[in-house]
Structures are given as C-alpha cells and as structure tokens.
Amino acid sequence: MELPSSLRPLRHRDFGLLFFANTVSNVGTWMQTIAVGALVEGITHQPVWAAIVAVAAFLPVGLISPVGGVLADRLDRRMMLMVTNAIEAGNATVLAILVATGHGTPVRVTLLVLLEGCVSSLRLPFQQAIIPDLVPDEELLAAASLGSTQYNLGRVVGPALAGIVIVAGGYSWAFVVNAISFFAVIIALVFIRLPRPPGHDGAGVWEGIVTGARMAWREPGCRAAIQLIGTAAFLVAPFIALIPAKALALVGHDKHDIASATAVLTTAQGIGAITGALLVAPLAERYGRQQTLLGYLVLTPIAVLAYAGTTTTVWAAVTIALVGGLYIGLLSGLNTVVQIRAPAEFRGRILSLFFVALGVTYPIGALVQGAIANHAGLGPTTAVAAAVMVLVVIALRATRAEMFEYLGELRAPIEPVAPPAESVP
C-alpha cells in the first residue's frame, strides 16, 4: 500500500531515524517546559513571568540563529547537532540540581532557560538545513509537517508525563528526564550520513550573515514567508507563551491546579497540532499550497479569537486544539516555502533568518501581550491582537496580492548575490 502523502517522508531511513529520536527528545523538552512554566507561575502568580520565561527561551533565536546559519553552511552538520544536544543535556542536569537543592529561584531558572535557548538557537539552522538532504523536494512540505507532528507528539505526551512526575517526585525529576532524552538524538545521528555542506567561502561570520540576508531579500518567496511569519509570531503566537497565564485565569492561584490546567491546555494544543500537521500535505495537494496557506493565515487568528473568549478549561481545551491545528499548518507552510526556494549554498542562513523573524517577534509579542494582560486582562488582549492579524492579512491581500503568489512550490531562478556590503538594503 502506498503511504498517505503526509507520511511518505518516513520511507526514507535517515529521516525516519531522526523523526523518532526527535520525538523522544521533544517529550523531555515539553516536560521541562511545563515544569518551568508551572514552577515560575506558582511562585510569582504573575502572567508577565510566563512571558519572561518565553522571552528567555526564544529571544536568543534572533541573536544566535544567524551565526548558526552561517556555520550550518560551512561545518559538519551531523557533528554539530551531536555537540549541541550534549550541551543541552548538561544544562537540563544543572537545572534539576538547582531546583532539587532549593536554589531554583525564578531568576536562576530563567537564566538557565536563556542558556538553553542560546544553544537551541545555534542548533536550529543545522537541524533545518539537513531536511532537504533527507527527502526529495516534492516531499518537503510533508517532511516539515511531520517535523511539527513529532514536536507536538512531545507536546501531547510531555505534559501528561510532567504532571505525573511533578506530583510523584517534584519539578527536578522532569528536568532529569529531559536531560536523558537528548541522547536519543545523539544515538540516531551516529547512524546517519549527510553530504558535506558547501564549505567556507572565505568570508567572515558577519559577511556571511549579510550575504544570506541579501539573498533572502532578493528571493521573493523567502522574503514573503519571513515577513508573514514575523507578523503572525507577534500577533498570534503569544497564546503559546501565555498558556500558564490562561490556566491561572481559569483555575485560580493554587499551584497544582495551575500545573494541571497548563498541562491540559498544552496537551490539547498538541493534539490539535498533530491532527493539523497530518492534514497540511493532503490539503495542499488538493487545493494548492498558495490557497491552503492563505486559508491558514486567515483562519488561525479567527480560532485564537474563539480561544480568547473561553471561561472554562473544557472550552479552552477545545478551542486551543483548533488553534494548534491551524497554527502548525501556517508555520509548516511558510517554513516549506523557504526550504524549497532558498538556494542550497544559502539554505542555512536563509532558514536562520526565518527563525529570527519567528524567534524575535514571538517573545516580544508575548512580553507585550503579557504586560498588557496584567492591566487589561488576558482575554481582551489576546482577542485584539488576533483581530489585528485578520485585518493585516486582508489588507495585504488587497494591496500586495503578488506577495501571496510566491507561496507556491516552484523554485525561482535568481542571479548570484553581489559581495556583501556594510548593511542590508
């Protein structure tokens, strides 16, 4: 039997190995995410702290990912992935020790989250740049969707395990499990062989970043995808960081209730994301990538509006599952545009800029919305931001229709980039 289009990349051995190894690692990562969010929220009882932790985790993407992108176009990607996963395992171990010994203050926990965010940001371009080496172009959207699926499988299983582990042994054990989970990826990488990256072109790191940025700007599909993900990350994505704050609004100040509600909402989002990720490729195959992605751009903020208005955990879980499915389709679709259209010799750098747009605007948006929510309430804050996103998409469609035409699947030939200048035009 032929596999469904959403599962076809699993036919490729190396992709399959990484898929299952990353699933294990993401279970551990989500256990730690839930534990950190519940720990800090339980200590401070302030929604803005949930946003601060998210900023610490994701803001390094804007600072470190461009460097990682340059290195991913030059260094042995497999070896660098092994090294960064080992460092992240060590960081989780330190976090476990601090919390177990009673020294896990919100500031110290946030600093360790920041450190892990830095290492993860360096790793991300390497991890994304190898995907086109593992599957053919026509399966890249399905591969990106499966990447989102394994990430969200961790989101489903991780919170459930985190709830059990936290109740049975405390927060530190969730961090221990996360530390162990990184070795699944390291072991998988031992058995994978990848082609050599293009190599060093003689330019410095900054020159390499500037050259990659100029190429990203000149390639219209990459430029459109980066602009759109930055907009969505600022206005829509903060709902992810503010899940602990939503749990606080739903159940009150008891730390165990907060942890349970956070786990329920995160798990529901993960279930929705898994379902949505498996639907992306079939929908794009039937309706075309451009129309499918446009649908995600409009429907995602509408679903966030529904989530913002919920007042019970049950309805919040139902609506966030819908949000999770739509948002993952939006993210996978825009990521695939860059994967397909970025020239191979610039792939690491252009992908890093995509994640800069995501990693910078998302935590800034989360911090802004968290701060506003402290005074105006979380529901109205989330709803207004989602409504603005709908208006932005409608305005862009009316005034810059060509922007959406580049979201199809064809590569566009472009001329070589001139030597890097002092600034990006």
C-alpha positions as CSV (number, residue, x, y, z in Angstrom):
1,M,0.0,0.0,0.0
2,E,1.1,3.5,-0.8
3,L,1.5,5.7,2.2
4,P,-0.6,8.8,2.5
5,S,1.2,11.9,1.3
6,S,1.6,13.2,4.8
7,L,3.6,10.1,5.8
8,R,5.7,9.5,2.7
9,P,9.0,11.0,4.1
10,L,9.1,8.2,6.6
11,R,10.0,5.8,3.8
12,H,13.5,7.4,3.9
13,R,15.6,5.6,6.6
14,D,17.6,8.6,7.9
15,F,14.5,10.9,8.1
16,G,12.7,8.2,10.0
17,L,15.5,7.7,12.5
18,L,15.6,11.4,13.2
19,F,11.8,11.6,13.4
20,F,11.6,9.0,16.2
21,A,14.6,10.3,18.0
22,N,13.4,13.9,18.0
23,T,10.0,12.7,19.2
24,V,11.7,11.2,22.3
25,S,13.7,14.4,22.8
26,N,10.7,16.6,22.5
27,V,8.8,14.6,25.1
28,G,11.6,15.6,27.5
29,T,11.6,19.2,26.3
30,W,7.9,19.6,26.9
31,M,8.2,18.0,30.3
32,Q,10.7,20.7,31.2
33,T,8.6,23.5,29.5
34,I,5.6,22.5,31.6
35,A,7.6,22.2,34.8
36,V,9.4,25.6,34.3
37,G,6.1,27.4,33.5
38,A,4.2,25.9,36.4
39,L,7.1,26.4,38.8
40,V,7.6,30.1,37.9
41,E,3.9,30.9,37.7
42,G,3.3,29.1,41.1
43,I,6.0,31.2,42.8
44,T,5.1,34.6,41.3
45,H,1.4,34.4,40.4
46,Q,2.0,37.0,37.7
47,P,1.2,36.4,34.0
48,V,4.1,38.5,32.9
49,W,6.6,35.9,34.3
50,A,5.2,33.3,31.9
51,A,6.1,35.8,29.1
52,I,9.6,36.4,30.6
53,V,10.4,32.7,30.6
54,A,9.2,32.5,26.9
55,V,11.4,35.5,26.0
56,A,14.4,33.8,27.6
57,A,13.7,30.6,25.6
58,F,13.1,32.2,22.2
59,L,14.8,35.6,22.1
60,P,18.2,34.0,21.5
61,V,16.9,32.9,18.1
62,G,17.2,36.5,16.9
63,L,20.8,36.8,18.2
64,I,22.3,33.3,17.7
65,S,20.4,31.7,14.8
66,P,22.1,33.9,12.1
67,V,25.5,32.7,13.4
68,G,24.2,29.2,13.4
69,G,23.0,29.7,9.8
70,V,26.5,30.7,8.6
71,L,28.1,27.8,10.4
72,A,25.5,25.4,9.1
73,D,26.6,26.3,5.5
74,R,30.2,25.6,6.5
75,L,30.6,23.0,9.2
76,D,29.8,19.3,9.6
77,R,26.1,19.4,10.4
78,R,25.9,16.0,12.0
79,M,28.7,16.6,14.4
80,M,27.4,20.0,15.4
81,L,24.0,18.5,16.1
82,M,25.6,15.9,18.4
83,V,27.6,18.5,20.3
84,T,24.7,20.9,20.8
85,N,22.4,18.1,22.0
86,A,25.0,17.1,24.6
87,I,25.3,20.7,25.9
88,E,21.5,20.9,26.3
89,A,21.5,17.7,28.2
90,G,24.1,19.2,30.6
91,N,22.1,22.4,31.0
92,A,19.0,20.4,32.0
93,T,21.0,18.5,34.5
94,V,22.2,21.7,36.2
95,L,18.6,23.0,36.3
96,A,17.5,19.7,38.0
97,I,20.2,20.1,40.7
98,L,19.3,23.7,41.4
99,V,15.6,23.0,41.9
100,A,16.3,19.8,43.9
101,T,18.5,21.7,46.3
102,G,16.1,24.6,46.8
103,H,18.1,27.2,44.8
104,G,15.7,27.3,41.8
105,T,14.5,30.9,42.0
106,P,12.6,32.4,39.1
107,V,15.7,34.5,38.1
108,R,18.1,31.5,38.1
109,V,15.6,29.2,36.3
110,T,15.1,31.9,33.7
111,L,18.8,32.3,33.2
112,L,19.2,28.6,32.6
113,V,16.3,28.7,30.2
114,L,18.1,31.6,28.4
115,L,21.3,29.4,28.1
116,E,19.3,26.5,26.7
117,G,17.7,28.9,24.3
118,C,21.1,30.1,23.1
119,V,22.3,26.5,22.4
120,S,19.0,25.6,20.8
121,S,19.1,28.6,18.6
122,L,22.6,27.6,17.4
123,R,21.4,24.1,16.7
124,L,18.2,25.0,14.8
125,P,19.7,26.1,11.5
126,F,21.7,22.9,11.4
127,Q,18.6,20.8,12.1
128,Q,16.5,22.5,9.5
129,A,19.2,22.6,6.8
130,I,19.6,18.8,6.7
131,I,15.9,18.2,5.8
132,P,16.3,18.7,2.0
133,D,19.2,16.2,2.2
134,L,16.9,13.6,3.6
135,V,13.8,13.8,1.4
136,P,13.1,15.0,-2.2
137,D,11.6,18.4,-2.9
138,E,8.1,17.1,-3.5
139,E,8.0,15.7,0.0
140,L,9.4,18.7,1.8
141,L,6.0,20.1,2.9
142,A,5.1,16.6,4.3
143,A,8.5,16.4,6.0
144,A,8.1,19.8,7.6
145,S,4.6,18.8,8.7
146,L,6.0,15.6,10.2
147,G,8.6,17.6,12.0
148,S,5.7,19.6,13.5
149,T,4.0,16.3,14.3
150,Q,6.9,14.9,16.3
151,Y,7.3,18.2,18.0
152,N,3.7,18.1,19.1
153,L,3.7,14.4,19.9
154,G,6.1,15.6,22.6
155,R,3.6,18.3,23.4
156,V,0.9,15.7,24.0
157,V,2.9,13.1,25.9
158,G,5.3,15.5,27.7
159,P,2.7,17.5,29.7
160,A,0.9,14.3,30.8
161,L,4.2,12.8,32.0
162,A,5.2,16.1,33.5
163,G,2.0,16.1,35.6
164,I,2.7,12.6,36.8
165,V,6.4,13.2,37.5
166,I,5.8,16.6,39.3
167,V,3.2,15.1,41.6
168,A,5.2,12.0,42.3
169,G,8.8,13.4,42.6
170,G,8.8,17.1,42.1
171,Y,9.9,19.5,39.4
172,S,13.5,18.4,39.3
173,W,12.7,14.9,38.0
174,A,11.1,16.5,34.9
175,F,14.4,18.2,34.2
176,V,16.3,14.9,34.7
177,V,14.1,13.1,32.2
178,N,14.7,15.9,29.7
179,A,18.4,15.6,30.1
180,I,18.3,11.9,29.3
181,S,16.1,12.4,26.3
182,F,18.7,14.4,24.3
183,F,20.8,11.2,24.0
184,A,18.1,9.6,21.7
185,V,19.0,12.2,19.1
186,I,22.7,11.7,19.6
187,I,22.4,8.0,19.1
188,A,20.3,8.4,16.0
189,L,22.9,10.8,14.5
190,V,25.6,8.1,14.9
191,F,23.8,6.1,12.2
192,I,23.1,8.9,9.8
193,R,25.3,10.1,6.9
194,L,24.9,13.5,5.4
195,P,26.6,15.3,2.4
196,R,29.2,17.9,3.2
197,P,27.9,21.5,3.5
198,P,29.0,23.9,0.7
199,G,32.0,24.9,2.8
200,H,33.8,28.1,3.8
201,D,33.6,30.8,1.2
202,G,36.4,32.9,2.7
203,A,34.1,35.5,4.2
204,G,33.8,36.3,7.9
205,V,30.7,35.4,10.0
206,W,29.2,38.9,9.7
207,E,29.8,39.0,6.0
208,G,28.2,35.6,5.7
209,I,25.1,36.8,7.6
210,V,24.8,39.9,5.4
211,T,25.2,37.9,2.2
212,G,22.5,35.5,3.4
213,A,20.2,38.4,4.3
214,R,20.7,40.0,0.9
215,M,19.8,36.7,-0.8
216,A,16.7,36.2,1.4
217,W,15.6,39.7,0.5
218,R,16.1,39.2,-3.2
219,E,14.3,35.9,-3.3
220,P,10.6,36.9,-3.3
221,G,9.2,33.7,-1.9
222,C,11.6,33.7,1.0
223,R,11.0,37.4,1.7
224,A,7.3,36.9,1.8
225,A,7.5,33.9,4.1
226,I,9.8,35.7,6.5
227,Q,7.6,38.8,6.6
228,L,4.4,36.8,7.2
229,I,5.9,34.6,9.9
230,G,7.1,37.7,11.7
231,T,3.7,39.2,11.6
232,A,1.9,36.0,12.8
233,A,4.5,35.5,15.5
234,F,4.0,38.9,17.0
235,L,0.2,39.0,16.9
236,V,-0.9,35.3,17.1
237,A,1.8,33.1,18.5
238,P,2.0,34.6,22.0
239,F,-1.0,32.5,23.0
240,I,1.6,29.7,23.4
241,A,3.7,31.5,26.0
242,L,0.6,32.7,27.8
243,I,-0.9,29.3,28.3
244,P,0.2,29.2,32.0
245,A,-1.5,32.7,32.4
246,K,-4.6,31.3,30.8
247,A,-4.6,28.5,33.3
248,L,-4.2,30.9,36.1
249,A,-7.2,32.9,34.8
250,L,-9.3,29.7,34.6
251,V,-8.5,27.9,37.8
252,G,-7.1,30.4,40.4
253,H,-3.8,30.5,42.3
254,D,-3.3,27.0,43.5
255,K,0.0,25.8,42.0
256,H,-1.1,22.3,41.5
257,D,-4.3,23.4,39.7
258,I,-2.2,25.8,37.6
259,A,0.1,22.9,36.6
260,S,-2.8,20.6,35.8
261,A,-4.7,23.2,33.7
262,T,-1.5,24.2,31.9
263,A,-0.8,20.5,31.1
264,V,-4.4,20.1,29.8
265,L,-4.3,23.1,27.6
266,T,-0.8,22.3,26.3
267,T,-1.8,18.7,25.6
268,A,-5.0,19.8,23.8
269,Q,-2.9,22.2,21.6
270,G,-0.5,19.4,20.8
271,I,-3.4,17.0,19.8
272,G,-4.8,19.7,17.5
273,A,-1.3,20.4,16.1
274,I,-0.7,16.7,15.4
275,T,-4.0,16.4,13.6
276,G,-3.4,19.7,11.7
277,A,0.1,18.7,10.7
278,L,-1.1,15.5,9.1
279,L,-3.7,17.4,7.1
280,V,-1.4,20.0,5.7
281,A,0.1,17.9,2.8
282,P,-3.2,16.4,1.7
283,L,-4.9,19.8,1.7
284,A,-2.0,21.4,-0.3
285,E,-2.1,18.5,-2.7
286,R,-5.8,19.1,-3.3
287,Y,-6.1,22.9,-3.2
288,G,-2.6,24.0,-3.9
289,R,0.0,25.4,-1.5
290,Q,-0.9,29.1,-2.1
291,Q,-4.6,28.8,-1.4
292,T,-4.1,26.4,1.6
293,L,-1.6,28.7,3.2
294,L,-3.8,31.8,2.7
295,G,-6.6,29.9,4.4
296,Y,-4.3,29.2,7.4
297,L,-3.3,32.9,7.6
298,V,-7.0,33.9,7.9
299,L,-8.4,31.0,10.0
300,T,-5.7,30.8,12.6
301,P,-6.4,34.3,14.2
302,I,-10.1,33.7,14.0
303,A,-9.6,30.5,16.1
304,V,-7.5,32.5,18.5
305,L,-10.4,34.9,18.9
306,A,-12.6,32.0,20.0
307,Y,-10.0,30.7,22.4
308,A,-9.6,34.2,24.0
309,G,-13.3,34.2,24.9
310,T,-13.4,30.9,26.8
311,T,-14.0,30.9,30.5
312,T,-13.8,27.1,31.3
313,T,-11.0,24.7,31.0
314,V,-13.1,22.4,28.8
315,W,-13.9,25.0,26.2
316,A,-10.4,26.5,26.4
317,A,-9.0,23.0,25.6
318,V,-11.4,22.5,22.7
319,T,-10.6,25.9,21.1
320,I,-6.9,25.7,21.7
321,A,-6.9,22.3,19.9
322,L,-8.3,24.1,16.9
323,V,-5.8,26.9,17.2
324,G,-3.0,24.3,17.4
325,G,-4.0,22.6,14.2
326,L,-4.3,25.8,12.2
327,Y,-1.2,27.5,13.6
328,I,1.0,24.4,12.8
329,G,-0.3,24.4,9.3
330,L,0.7,28.1,9.0
331,L,4.1,27.5,10.4
332,S,4.8,24.4,8.3
333,G,3.6,26.0,5.1
334,L,5.8,29.1,5.5
335,N,8.8,27.1,6.5
336,T,8.4,24.9,3.4
337,V,8.4,28.0,1.2
338,V,11.9,28.8,2.5
339,Q,13.1,25.2,2.3
340,I,12.1,24.9,-1.3
341,R,13.1,28.4,-2.6
342,A,16.3,29.0,-0.7
343,P,19.4,28.2,-2.9
344,A,21.4,25.3,-1.4
345,E,24.5,27.3,-0.7
346,F,22.5,29.8,1.3
347,R,19.9,27.4,2.9
348,G,21.3,27.5,6.4
349,R,21.5,31.3,6.5
350,I,18.1,32.0,5.0
351,L,16.4,29.4,7.3
352,S,18.1,31.1,10.2
353,L,16.6,34.4,9.2
354,F,13.2,32.8,9.0
355,F,13.6,31.7,12.6
356,V,15.0,35.1,13.6
357,A,11.7,36.6,12.4
358,L,9.8,33.9,14.4
359,G,12.1,33.9,17.5
360,V,12.4,37.7,17.9
361,T,8.8,38.8,17.2
362,Y,7.2,35.9,19.2
363,P,8.8,36.6,22.6
364,I,8.5,40.4,22.1
365,G,4.8,39.9,21.3
366,A,4.4,37.6,24.3
367,L,6.1,40.1,26.6
368,V,4.0,43.0,25.2
369,Q,0.7,41.0,25.5
370,G,1.7,39.6,28.9
371,A,2.4,43.1,30.2
372,I,-0.9,44.5,28.8
373,A,-2.8,41.5,30.2
374,N,-1.6,42.4,33.7
375,H,-3.8,45.5,33.4
376,A,-6.4,44.9,30.7
377,G,-7.0,41.1,31.2
378,L,-5.7,38.2,29.2
379,G,-8.8,37.5,27.1
380,P,-9.3,41.1,25.7
381,T,-5.5,41.4,25.0
382,T,-5.4,38.1,23.0
383,A,-8.6,38.9,21.2
384,V,-7.5,42.3,20.0
385,A,-4.2,41.0,18.7
386,A,-5.9,38.2,16.8
387,A,-8.3,40.7,15.2
388,V,-5.4,42.9,14.1
389,M,-3.9,39.8,12.4
390,V,-7.0,39.2,10.4
391,L,-7.1,42.8,9.3
392,V,-3.4,42.7,8.3
393,V,-3.9,39.7,6.1
394,I,-6.9,41.2,4.4
395,A,-5.0,44.5,3.8
396,L,-2.0,42.6,2.4
397,R,-4.2,40.5,0.1
398,A,-5.9,43.7,-1.2
399,T,-2.8,45.8,-1.6
400,R,0.1,43.3,-2.2
401,A,-1.6,40.3,-3.9
402,E,1.7,39.4,-5.6
403,M,3.2,38.6,-2.2
404,F,0.9,35.6,-1.9
405,E,1.7,34.4,-5.5
406,Y,5.3,33.5,-4.3
407,L,4.0,31.0,-1.8
408,G,3.7,28.2,-4.4
409,E,6.0,25.3,-4.8
410,L,8.2,26.3,-7.7
411,R,11.8,27.5,-7.3
412,A,12.6,30.9,-8.8
413,P,16.0,31.3,-10.5
414,I,17.9,34.3,-9.2
415,E,21.1,35.9,-10.0
416,P,24.2,35.5,-7.8
417,V,24.4,37.9,-4.9
418,A,27.0,40.7,-5.1
419,P,29.8,40.8,-2.5
420,P,28.4,41.8,1.0
421,A,28.1,45.4,1.7
422,E,28.2,47.1,5.1
423,S,24.4,46.9,5.5
424,V,21.4,45.0,4.1
425,P,19.5,47.1,1.6
